[in-house]
Amino acid sequence: MNQWDLIDGVVELPDGRRLRGTGLRRPRRDAPPPDFAVYLLGRDPRPDREYRWVRWRDFRLPDSTEQAVAALREAHTRAESERVEIACGGGVGRTGTALAVLAVLSGVAPDDAVAWVRTHYHRRAVETRHQKRWVVTALTRGR
């Protein structure tokens, strides 16, 4: 077990990879910085670490499914050996939606991914019906 395993918001995907879901408005506390992050926001946060920014406004879908899926595939690959963080403003809707897609990449059936992320990450993850529908279709549309 490493330091990342003990941090709030760390989710273990079915394939064993771990990622941290969080909101940027939450204090970091003792969480070490990620090696790589995907930020799901309306504006580029320009942090001082390696990251991918996906333009994704609150309660909506990403502006580009292709860009979002590419960033999430990179996060999934890098989570095999690096500390990876997925974050939006509050850490629930957009972050939960992204974690549900990552669960699909890890072997969860698309129709079961929202329930999976609500059980393993946050009970209110994936906040809108559009986000729920996007989880099911994102990987087929974002190739």
Secondary structure, 3 states (H helix, E strand, C coil): CCHHHHCCCEEECCCCCEEEEEECCCCCCCCCCCCEEEEEECCCCCCCCCEEEEECCCCCCCCCHHHHHHHHHHHHHHCCCCCEEEEECCCCHHHHHHHHHHHHHCCCCHHHHHHHHHHHCCCCCCCCHHHHHHHHHHHHHCC
